[in-house]
């Protein structure tokens, strides 16, 4: 994205960004009013955050309303065992 141009959207309107482009945000992504920040809530088939070389931090409670699949190194089983006091031999 060498030719960066500001994205200005009038309230209530939307603008599509071409597949080959990316939305660069410096400093954060937030709402102007209180409420859920919806990312990919309408037509996305998946949402990818970060990359394999960058740790992803969730600074607060994490609620999963569907199924959870953990891949790679994780501590989910240990945390569950500690909370329920059920350890496998």
N, C-alpha and C positions, 0 to 999 in steps of 0.2 A: 504494500500500500504506500507507494512513494508519493502519489498525488492525493494527499489527505484533504478532505473537505469536511466542513462541519455538517453534522446531521441535525437538521432542525425540523421538528414535527409539531404541527399545530395540535392543540388539545383535541382528542377524539379521533384524530387521523392516524394512519399508520403508513410506514414506508418499508418496502422490502429491500433487503441488501442482497446483491447477487451472490450465488454460491461461491464464486471465486474470491469474494471480498470477505473481510473480517471487520467487526466492530471493535475498534481500539478504545479502551476506556482507561484513563489515567486517574487513579485515586479511588475508584469504587463504583458500584452500581447500586442504586437505591431508588425508593419511591419518594414522591413528594408528599404523600399522605400516608398515614398508618395503614397497614394491610399487608397481605402476602405478596411477595415478589414472585410472579409467575414466569418461569422460564420454560419454554417448550410445552406449555400447557394445552395447546390446541391441536397441533398437527405433528409435533416431533415424535419420532419413534424411539429415540433415546437421547440422553443428555450426557455429554462428556465434560468433566471438569478436570483441568490440569493435564499432566502427563506423567509417565511412569518415573521420571527423574525428579519430580517435585512432590514433596509431601503435601497432602491436603488436610487442612485443619478445620474442624467444626467446633468453634468456641461456644459451646452450649449444648443443650440436649438435642439429640438426633432422634427423630421419629420416623420409622419406616412403616408405611401403611400397606405395603405389598410384601412380596418375598424379598429376602436379602441373600445374595450370593457373594461370598467372600473368596477372592482369589489371591494367591501369593501369600506372603507372610502376614499373619494377623493374630490378634490376641482375643478374638471374640469368644472362643471356646473357654479360655482361661477365665475371662470375666464372668461368663455365665456360670462356670463351676464355682467360682468364689461367691457369687451371689446366692446360689442355691445349695452350696455345700455338697455338691455331687461331683466327685472326682472319679474318673475311670482308672482301673488298676493299671 
